[in-house]
Every structure is written in structure tokens, then in C-alpha cells.
């Protein structure tokens, strides 16, 4: 019975959750420096800034062994927890509900639904993420350096947190997670790029200052992922950041807007 999984189905599900794979990946990224005070303001405790206030904006598309085909984009902030360095996922946008649900529930990624586009013409590439009629992320790149195939690793910090059922704070403490990615890249290119960030009341990416664009990169390949919990964070400490990762619910009061229009 599909509504109640069998032991065999549970075993298959858990095998997939333990080792998700994202294949045929195509990812365009532009790295830039912001101001140190910006990074200090947006990093939740216990994450700490690294030596450089580095941020990366990415647009891509993927196949997978767990959520089908999807596309999306994200904003990553360089961060440290103890002796572990990685990228904190500040904002993430995806095209499918499967990708959103998986990332939120398993890794703790702050995923929202969006429209996304990635284009390539010769060495030039562009990509964008659009939500609520606004292009929140726009990337342009001229990828003149072909670096060939490569192997590597990357790590992302996320937080798993659930709003309280009664609307007051969080249901429990947040959990800081670390997602590790083993990268097997068939293509790796580098060059100059540009990034534009826009914002809305629900997605205020325009609050991130772009001080100095460092480089643009483009990769194709496979990402094998695993994730683990690192520590718990008191609910009261994480609450401002948890609400910052969600939409601003008061701005979505269409009932109040309808009443105001009827009264005018």
C-alpha cells in the first residue's frame, strides 16, 4: 500500500536519501566580494565568516536519482564552523516541487519555487532566476579559459527548522547540517562575469552589496551528495534567520487587500 510504505520500499527510500546523485549538471556561477559587515549580519550562529567576504551566485540545471529533472539557482556565502569551511546557502530557488521538498526536508535548504533559464552561445553564457515577476538573479559570463575535466569536493551549510504550529517561534531547536558533494566534472571553464541581484519583500537579495566581481565559472558533470547533522542551535537564536529564509507572510494578505479595494 503506497500510503504506508513496506519494509522493502523503506529500504529503497533510505538508500536514495543516503546517497542522492545529481547528474548531467550544468552550473554557471559568478563569485564576488561583498562587505565584511554584510556577511556578519547574514550568517546565523554558530557559523562564522571566513577570511574573505565571498559570495557566489549560481544558476543551473540537473538530472537526478531522487527528484527527476529540475533547474534553479542559489546564493552561497563563504562560512566556517569550527575547522570546517563551506558555503552557507542563503537563498535557493528551484523549478519543481520534488526538488523543493527533498532539499528542504532532507538537507534543510531554503528552497522556493521559481522560473529559471540558462543559455550558452560559444564562450558566452547567461542565466537568471525569476520569482514573483522579478528577475532576482542575473548572470553574464565570457568563459575564455577551458580547464578541462576535474575532480573535486564541496560542502554546503544549511539549517533545518520548523515554524511552531501556533505561529509563535520555532517548534524546536534548529539543526545545522553539512552537505558534502563529490564532484566529477567533464567540463570546467572560467572567465570574466557580471552579476545583478534584485529584491522583493519576500526575496530581498538586493540587500547584498556587490563590491568586486572575482570570476565566473561553468561546470558540467555529476554531484554525489551526502548530508549529516553537525549541531543544534537554540530556537530563539535562529528565529530571525529562519523567518528571513521564508516569505514575508503579512505581505501576502490578499484578503485585506480585497477588503481595502471593496471599501474604496
Number of C-alpha atoms within 10 A of each C-alpha: 5 6 5 8 11 11 9 8 12 12 12 11 13 10 11 13 18 13 14 18 21 23 18 17 19 19 21 29 27 26 24 23 18 19 15 14 10 13 22 16 10 16 19 22 14 15 20 16 20 18 10 14 19 24 24 21 24 25 28 25 22 21 17 18 13 16 19 12 17 20 23 28 30 20 22 21 27 23 28 19 17 9 5 11 18 20 22 24 24 22 21 23 25 24 20 18 14 15 22 20 16 16 18 18 13 15 24 24 27 23 25 22 18 21 19 23 16 19 13 12 8 9 14 15 19 20 23 25 28 19 18 12 9 14 18 22 24 21 22 20 24 22 21 14 13 13 12 11 14 14 11 10 12 14 17 21 29 24 26 21 24 17 15 11 9 8 8 9 17 20 14 16 18 23 21 23 21 24 20 18 20 16 19 18 19 16 15 18 19 21 18 18 23 20 22 15 20 16 16 17 12 16 20 15 18 14 12 16 13 18 12 13 18 16 18 26 22 22 23 23 20 22 23 16 19 17 21 14 15 13 13 15 20 13 19 14 14 21 21 12 17 21 15 17 19 14 15 14 10 9 11 12 10 10 9 12 12 10 10 10 9 8 7 5
